[in-house]
Amino acid sequence: MRPSLATGAGGKHRDALHLYRLDADNQDRLVLCFAPLLSIPIPRELISTMAGLREHLQKLLGAPSPYAVVRRTGTGALHIPVPSAPSGVSPLVHRVRTLACAYLEGDVGRPVFPFCLER
């Protein structure tokens, strides 16, 4: 997914945060400049089913992050609040996990674009 698609889905909200923009101050980009990227296993074949995506995310993230859906739009935008990060977990990492889990609300041919609004 291109960042413009995610931005377009929640684009009516200037401060919409999503997997391509994790915080309003762009600290997520700054962190990536100084922190080594995680070694993420990339599947050899395309993930073509929601069950496959769910399985792959579960391997990457462990337990799913709980969230509630505030609003859905016809363009696939999925507004979710991200609860406070558990003790000892980076707020940005917690936001990534929660937003990634919310992608499972979509389906093949009917993607969703989860976003939250910073408090």
N, CA, C and O of each residue as an XYZ file, in Angstrom:
476
protein
N       0.842     -1.171      0.000
C       0.000      0.000      0.000
C       0.883      1.229      0.000
O       1.848      1.305      0.760
N       0.569      2.162     -0.821
C       1.313      3.418     -0.884
C       0.826      4.357      0.218
O      -0.351      4.322      0.577
N       1.710      5.196      0.760
C       1.300      6.142      1.792
C       0.137      7.021      1.356
O      -0.702      7.375      2.184
N       0.063      7.383      0.076
C      -1.009      8.271     -0.367
C      -2.376      7.613     -0.209
O      -3.366      8.298      0.049
N      -2.438      6.284     -0.361
C      -3.715      5.601     -0.164
C      -4.141      5.679      1.292
O      -5.300      5.963      1.592
N      -3.208      5.427      2.192
C      -3.542      5.496      3.611
C      -3.924      6.916      4.001
O      -4.875      7.124      4.754
N      -3.190      7.885      3.492
C      -3.490      9.274      3.795
C      -4.847      9.661      3.228
O      -5.615     10.370      3.879
N      -5.148      9.198      2.015
C      -6.424      9.518      1.388
C      -7.606      8.962      2.140
O      -8.659      9.597      2.205
N      -7.446      7.777      2.714
C      -8.560      7.160      3.431
C      -8.920      7.963      4.680
O     -10.102      8.120      4.986
N      -7.935      8.469      5.398
C      -8.202      9.256      6.600
C      -7.881     10.717      6.388
O      -7.731     11.468      7.352
N      -7.773     11.133      5.128
C      -7.266     12.450      4.777
C      -8.094     13.632      5.230
O      -7.594     14.757      5.212
N      -9.332     13.433      5.633
C     -10.132     14.560      6.097
C      -9.642     15.053      7.445
O      -9.987     16.153      7.877
N      -8.840     14.238      8.106
C      -8.272     14.603      9.401
C      -6.808     14.914      9.198
O      -6.015     14.024      8.891
N      -6.447     16.165      9.366
C      -5.056     16.565      9.175
C      -4.110     15.838     10.105
O      -2.967     15.565      9.742
N      -4.579     15.519     11.315
C      -3.699     14.859     12.263
C      -3.949     13.359     12.336
O      -3.683     12.737     13.365
N      -4.458     12.770     11.252
C      -4.640     11.325     11.211
C      -3.270     10.645     11.206
O      -2.378     11.024     10.446
N      -3.119      9.648     12.056
C      -1.882      8.886     12.143
C      -2.155      7.479     11.638
O      -3.207      6.905     11.917
N      -1.203      6.926     10.894
C      -1.366      5.594     10.319
C       0.014      4.963     10.222
O       0.983      5.551     10.703
N       0.134      3.802      9.624
C       1.415      3.095      9.590
C       2.520      3.866      8.871
O       3.698      3.561      9.053
N       2.163      4.846      8.067
C       3.175      5.627      7.349
C       3.442      6.972      8.017
O       4.330      7.712      7.592
N       2.703      7.280      9.026
C       2.891      8.518      9.796
C       2.431      8.204     11.218
O       1.246      8.307     11.534
N       3.375      7.825     12.064
C       3.028      7.302     13.378
C       2.854      8.364     14.446
O       2.229      8.109     15.475
N       3.394      9.549     14.218
C       3.211     10.607     15.195
C       3.255     11.963     14.496
O       3.829     12.105     13.417
N       2.648     12.935     15.124
C       2.491     14.254     14.503
C       3.826     14.982     14.327
O       3.960     15.812     13.428
N       4.806     14.683     15.169
C       6.092     15.383     15.111
C       7.119     14.672     14.243
O       8.273     15.094     14.171
N       6.708     13.602     13.589
C       7.586     12.832     12.708
C       8.757     12.209     13.465
O       9.817     11.977     12.884
N       8.571     11.936     14.763
C       9.623     11.301     15.544
C       9.858      9.867     15.089
O      10.953      9.331     15.260
N       8.825      9.239     14.505
C       9.006      7.875     14.018
C      10.081      7.840     12.938
O      10.890      6.912     12.910
N      10.106      8.822     12.056
C      11.133      8.881     11.014
C      12.503      9.116     11.638
O      13.496      8.541     11.192
N      12.561      9.946     12.654
C      13.815     10.220     13.345
C      14.350      8.948     14.008
O      15.548      8.674     13.947
N      13.483      8.189     14.626
C      13.897      6.949     15.280
C      14.516      6.003     14.261
O      15.530      5.367     14.548
N      13.921      5.902     13.074
C      14.447      4.997     12.054
C      15.829      5.411     11.565
O      16.584      4.570     11.078
N      16.173      6.689     11.685
C      17.493      7.152     11.266
C      18.591      6.640     12.203
O      19.729      6.448     11.776
N      18.259      6.423     13.464
C      19.272      6.077     14.454
C      19.148      4.661     14.996
O      20.065      4.183     15.664
N      18.059      3.986     14.732
C      17.855      2.633     15.243
C      17.907      1.641     14.088
O      17.330      1.892     13.029
N      18.591      0.518     14.281
C      18.607     -0.483     13.213
C      17.202     -1.064     13.034
O      16.470     -1.259     14.005
N      16.842     -1.332     11.790
C      15.541     -1.927     11.526
C      15.526     -3.361     12.030
O      16.544     -4.052     12.013
N      14.368     -3.789     12.474
C      14.228     -5.164     12.936
C      14.386     -6.117     11.764
O      14.052     -5.789     10.625
N      14.887     -7.268     12.055
C      14.975     -8.308     11.034
C      13.596     -8.963     10.947
O      13.197     -9.708     11.842
N      12.885     -8.682      9.880
C      11.525     -9.190      9.725
C      11.523    -10.263      8.648
O      11.923    -10.006      7.512
N      11.073    -11.466      8.997
C      11.019    -12.506      7.975
C       9.968    -12.167      6.917
O       8.811    -11.897      7.242
N      10.373    -12.182      5.676
C       9.463    -11.866      4.578
C       9.006    -13.178      3.953
O       9.837    -14.009      3.587
N       7.700    -13.375      3.827
C       7.219    -14.635      3.237
C       7.707    -14.781      1.795
O       7.823    -13.794      1.069
N       7.987    -16.005      1.393
C       8.463    -16.273      0.036
C       7.342    -16.137     -0.981
O       7.590    -15.810     -2.142
N       6.115    -16.385     -0.553
C       4.967    -16.297     -1.455
C       4.066    -15.155     -1.005
O       4.114    -14.734      0.150
N       3.247    -14.659     -1.923
C       2.286    -13.609     -1.584
C       1.320    -14.101     -0.525
O       0.955    -15.276     -0.496
N       0.913    -13.199      0.336
C      -0.138    -13.515      1.302
C      -1.451    -13.176      0.604
O      -1.754    -12.003      0.385
N      -2.218    -14.180      0.261
C      -3.405    -13.952     -0.573
C      -4.720    -14.122      0.172
O      -5.786    -13.929     -0.414
N      -4.667    -14.478      1.449
C      -5.906    -14.637      2.212
C      -5.788    -13.879      3.533
O      -4.687    -13.609      4.015
N      -6.919    -13.547      4.097
C      -6.911    -12.876      5.396
C      -6.391    -13.824      6.468
O      -5.739    -13.387      7.417
N      -6.674    -15.123      6.327
C      -6.151    -16.096      7.288
C      -4.620    -16.112      7.242
O      -3.963    -16.202      8.279
N      -4.060    -16.025      6.034
C      -2.606    -15.978      5.891
C      -2.018    -14.718      6.500
O      -0.979    -14.766      7.158
N      -2.687    -13.582      6.279
C      -2.228    -12.329      6.871
C      -2.312    -12.403      8.393
O      -1.387    -11.984      9.090
N      -3.408    -12.930      8.903
C      -3.591    -13.066     10.352
C      -2.471    -13.929     10.945
O      -1.893    -13.586     11.977
N      -2.173    -15.044     10.286
C      -1.120    -15.940     10.764
C       0.247    -15.240     10.742
O       1.015    -15.346     11.698
N       0.542    -14.534      9.660
C       1.823    -13.842      9.544
C       1.945    -12.736     10.603
O       2.987    -12.605     11.245
N       0.890    -11.947     10.782
C       0.928    -10.890     11.800
C       1.084    -11.470     13.200
O       1.794    -10.909     14.034
N       0.426    -12.583     13.454
C       0.529    -13.196     14.776
C       1.963    -13.635     15.058
O       2.440    -13.506     16.185
N       2.654    -14.154     14.041
C       4.055    -14.533     14.216
C       4.921    -13.308     14.497
O       5.841    -13.366     15.313
N       4.623    -12.202     13.819
C       5.414    -10.987     13.998
C       5.124    -10.266     15.306
O       6.037     -9.793     15.982
N       3.836    -10.187     15.657
C       3.422     -9.330     16.762
C       3.136    -10.055     18.066
O       3.101     -9.431     19.127
N       2.933    -11.352     17.999
C       2.501    -12.063     19.193
C       1.012    -11.851     19.380
O       0.245    -11.931     18.420
N       0.601    -11.584     20.594
C      -0.825    -11.391     20.884
C      -1.351    -10.136     20.190
O      -0.641     -9.134     20.108
N      -2.589    -10.180     19.690
C      -3.150     -8.993     19.035
C      -3.356     -7.857     20.037
O      -3.607     -8.091     21.219
N      -3.246     -6.640     19.549
C      -3.496     -5.466     20.378
C      -4.987     -5.153     20.346
O      -5.577     -5.069     19.269
N      -5.600     -4.980     21.508
C      -7.040     -4.676     21.517
C      -7.312     -3.244     21.060
O      -6.532     -2.330     21.327
N      -8.424     -3.075     20.372
C      -8.860     -1.753     19.924
C     -10.356     -1.838     19.657
O     -10.931     -2.924     19.596
N     -10.970     -0.682     19.500
C     -12.384     -0.604     19.132
C     -12.492      0.264     17.889
O     -11.700      1.187     17.700
N     -13.461     -0.027     17.052
C     -13.671      0.784     15.849
C     -14.601      1.933     16.195
O     -15.715      1.713     16.670
N     -14.151      3.157     15.959
C     -14.960      4.348     16.208
C     -15.861      4.627     15.010
O     -17.043      4.935     15.160
N     -15.262      4.508     13.790
C     -16.022      4.851     12.592
C     -15.398      4.184     11.378
O     -14.178      4.051     11.285
N     -16.252      3.767     10.446
C     -15.825      3.238      9.144
C     -16.375      4.166      8.074
O     -17.444      4.754      8.241
N     -15.643      4.295      6.978
C     -16.151      5.095      5.865
C     -16.233      4.219      4.617
O     -15.678      3.121      4.577
N     -16.924      4.712      3.616
C     -17.046      4.005      2.354
C     -15.740      3.915      1.582
O     -15.629      3.113      0.655
N     -14.743      4.728      1.950
C     -13.447      4.692      1.262
C     -12.477      3.726      1.917
O     -11.329      3.613      1.487
N     -12.921      3.035      2.942
C     -12.058      2.074      3.615
C     -11.353      2.611      4.840
O     -10.609      1.875      5.489
N     -11.563      3.878      5.177
C     -10.942      4.424      6.382
C     -11.544      3.742      7.603
O     -12.748      3.495      7.668
N     -10.700      3.451      8.549
C     -11.118      2.778      9.773
C     -10.527      3.557     10.940
O      -9.344      3.419     11.252
N     -11.349      4.369     11.577
C     -10.884      5.188     12.703
C     -10.917      4.348     13.966
O     -11.970      3.863     14.380
N      -9.749      4.183     14.570
C      -9.654      3.435     15.822
C      -8.880      4.272     16.836
O      -7.930      4.961     16.463
N      -9.263      4.227     18.094
C      -8.403      4.842     19.110
C      -7.319      3.839     19.490
O      -7.578      2.636     19.524
N      -6.127      4.310     19.773
C      -5.065      3.428     20.238
C      -4.953      3.630     21.740
O      -4.619      4.720     22.203
N      -5.235      2.573     22.503
C      -5.137      2.715     23.964
C      -3.706      3.023     24.392
O      -2.769      2.848     23.614
N      -3.546      3.469     25.603
C      -2.205      3.753     26.130
C      -1.343      2.505     26.043
O      -1.829      1.383     26.182
N      -0.064      2.722     25.813
C       0.872      1.608     25.711
C       1.053      0.933     27.066
O       1.100      1.604     28.097
N       1.154     -0.391     27.065
C       1.438     -1.090     28.323
C       2.786     -0.645     28.883
O       3.634     -0.146     28.143
N       2.977     -0.818     30.148
C       4.220     -0.440     30.809
C       5.403     -1.142     30.144
O       5.373     -2.350     29.909
N       6.440     -0.367     29.846
C       7.648     -0.924     29.260
C       7.617     -1.074     27.750
O       8.593     -1.539     27.161
N       6.504     -0.686     27.098
C       6.395     -0.785     25.639
C       6.406      0.621     25.058
O       5.677      1.497     25.524
N       7.226      0.833     24.052
C       7.300      2.130     23.396
C       5.927      2.504     22.836
O       5.273      1.662     22.222
N       5.476      3.743     23.031
C       4.188      4.162     22.467
C       4.126      4.010     20.949
O       3.076      3.661     20.409
N       5.244      4.268     20.248
C       5.248      4.113     18.790
C       5.123      2.648     18.399
O       4.398      2.320     17.460
N       5.816      1.765     19.104
C       5.715      0.331     18.812
C       4.290     -0.150     19.088
O       3.735     -0.931     18.315
N       3.711      0.309     20.171
C       2.332     -0.076     20.501
C       1.365      0.423     19.425
O       0.432     -0.286     19.048
N       1.585      1.628     18.937
C       0.729      2.179     17.884
C       0.854      1.335     16.612
O      -0.151      1.035     15.966
N       2.079      0.954     16.252
C       2.290      0.116     15.067
C       1.547     -1.201     15.211
O       0.848     -1.622     14.290
N       1.690     -1.847     16.343
C       1.038     -3.148     16.552
C      -0.479     -3.026     16.449
O      -1.134     -3.860     15.824
N      -1.024     -1.997     17.058
C      -2.475     -1.823     17.040
C      -2.979     -1.535     15.633
O      -3.958     -2.137     15.192
N      -2.323     -0.624     14.926
C      -2.734     -0.305     13.554
C      -2.589     -1.522     12.644
O      -3.446     -1.767     11.795
N      -1.505     -2.287     12.818
C      -1.304     -3.479     11.993
C      -2.421     -4.491     12.236
O      -2.929     -5.088     11.286
N      -2.804     -4.688     13.481
C      -3.894     -5.625     13.787
C      -5.205     -5.174     13.151
O      -6.013     -6.007     12.742
N      -5.418     -3.880     13.066
C      -6.677     -3.364     12.521
C      -6.822     -3.646     11.030
O      -7.937     -3.633     10.508
N      -5.716     -3.901     10.338
C      -5.816     -4.254      8.915
C      -6.618     -5.542      8.715
O      -7.150     -5.781      7.631
N      -6.701     -6.354      9.739
C      -7.462     -7.603      9.644
C      -8.964     -7.366      9.562
O      -9.723     -8.304      9.320
N      -9.403     -6.127      9.761
C     -10.817     -5.779      9.593
C     -11.226     -5.813      8.116
O     -12.412     -5.917      7.802
N     -10.254     -5.726      7.221
C     -10.534     -5.744      5.780
C     -10.662     -7.155      5.261
O     -10.708     -8.117      6.028
N     -10.719     -7.263      3.972
C     -10.803     -8.562      3.318
C     -10.143     -8.440      1.951
O      -9.864     -7.333      1.490
N      -9.898     -9.557      1.310
C      -9.305     -9.542     -0.018
C     -10.224     -8.743     -0.942
O     -11.415     -9.039     -1.040
N      -9.683     -7.746     -1.611
C     -10.471     -6.895     -2.505
C     -11.232     -5.796     -1.794
O     -11.824     -4.941     -2.452
N     -11.235     -5.790     -0.464
C     -11.908     -4.752      0.333
C     -10.984     -4.323      1.477
O     -11.272     -4.589      2.644
N      -9.883     -3.665      1.139
C      -8.936     -3.286      2.194
C      -9.490     -2.185      3.082
O     -10.387     -1.437      2.694
N      -8.940     -2.107      4.264
C      -9.232     -0.992      5.162
C      -7.923     -0.252      5.409
O      -6.835     -0.802      5.239
N      -8.055      0.996      5.811
C      -6.906      1.844      6.083
C      -7.056      2.417      7.483
O      -7.604      3.504      7.664
N      -6.559      1.672      8.480
C      -6.714      2.118      9.865
C      -5.943      3.407     10.140
O      -4.833      3.611      9.649
N      -6.560      4.255     10.929
C      -5.881      5.471     11.390
C      -6.400      5.814     12.781
O      -7.470      5.363     13.189
N      -5.634      6.610     13.492
C      -6.053      7.097     14.790
C      -5.758      8.586     14.834
O      -5.063      9.114     13.965
N      -6.275      9.248     15.823
C      -6.004     10.667     16.029
C      -5.227     10.803     17.324
O      -5.595     10.223     18.346
N      -4.154     11.568     17.275
C      -3.323     11.712     18.479
C      -4.082     12.507     19.524
O      -4.768     13.478     19.208
N      -3.955     12.096     20.740
C      -4.644     12.761     21.859
C      -3.909     13.965     22.325
O      -4.352     14.637     23.256
